Amino acid sequence: MKKIKFAVVGYGHIGKKHAAMVAGNPDSELVAIVDSNEEARKIANENCDRVYESIDQFIADDLDIDVVNICTPNGHHCDMAIKSLEKRYHVILEKPMGLTRAECETVIFKSLQASRNVFCVKQNRYSPTSAWLKEIIEEEALGEVYLVQLNCYWNRDARYYKKGGWKGTKELDGGILFTQFSHFVDIMYWLFGDIKNIRGRAANFNHKESTEFDDSGIVNFDFVNGGIGSINFSTSVWGANMESSIAVIGEKGSVKISGQYMDQVAHVNIEDYTMPQLPPPNPPNDYGDYKGSAANHHYVIQNVIEVLQGKAMISTNALEGMKVVEMIERMYEAMDNRSY
């Protein structure tokens, strides 16, 4: 089969990973890179023949490509996706899909008009611990789920929030549930479904000078499918990431996945169940001064290639991406209302 041709828009930390995964896959080809930053373009020129300053310049060149990877600041995701879909390119959207349900719906509508796919990056679904937890939930090994607690405690300090940058702004960043923790909200949604009766509160402890939003919060809710849940989150942890964990208490047992990146099985106690040996997790994405979620982007790129070759189904579609955005929107609304 012919190689799937890609263009990467946004050549920061994540964009470089997308480009490397595409260039390193024997079934794909990196055709173009787009970035508004001059230094990023200089680096991009070392790895790609076609480098553009703007997505409009790239679109105007009418290249023969299949997929556009959108790796720009969050607030640009949907606008750039729509421009790509209007050109009848398939789209990969980095997390979050957008910052509002409304703009995500517009992307979905445009994808249906153009008969093109929108792939949402949710690489934590590929982690061995996440896949195992999905399996036992689907098998109902825990029986009825009673309680779920999601904890996300990371460090983001002055090394991350640079003056004059997009990080920390409501318009382009959106908040830490969008930028830091949407992968973990996605895992919760993937496992347990939608939520209702949301209540929450939030505070900004040590980012008042660097962000336009709160850095910590507590949210609780009911699951539509039954059971109660909560998420506790903060980027005020000193020095380094502390943990990302999920604990599940059910009718027939309990489990807890923990570690800095929800990659370690900390507790398993299930009736008549033998724990399998899980494969080792991939390391976290290392950005120098700080670290992010698991380095699983090669699975995402491989899924896109196989879908376009007719060999697989989309691992995370646009409706799922939109649903996670909507859940985060409703969490922020509850915290803004201070409904405790």
Secondary structure, 3 states (H helix, E strand, C coil): CCCEEEEEECCCHHHHHHHHHHHCCCCEEEEEEECCCHHHHHHHHCCCCEEECCHHHHHHCCCCCCEEEECCCHHHHHHHHHHHHHCCCEEEECCCCCCCHHHHHHHHHHHHHHCCCEEECCHHHHCHHHHHHHHHHHCCCCCCEEEEEEEEECECCCCCCCCCCCCCCCCCCCCHHHHCCHHHHHHHHHHHCCEEEEEEEEECCCCCCCCCCCCEEEEEEEECCCCEEEEEEECECCCCCCEEEEEEEECCEEEEEECCCCCEEEEEEECCCCCCCCCCCCCEEECCCCEEEECCHHHHHHHHHHHHCCCCCCCCEHHHHHHHHHHHHHHHHHHHCCCC
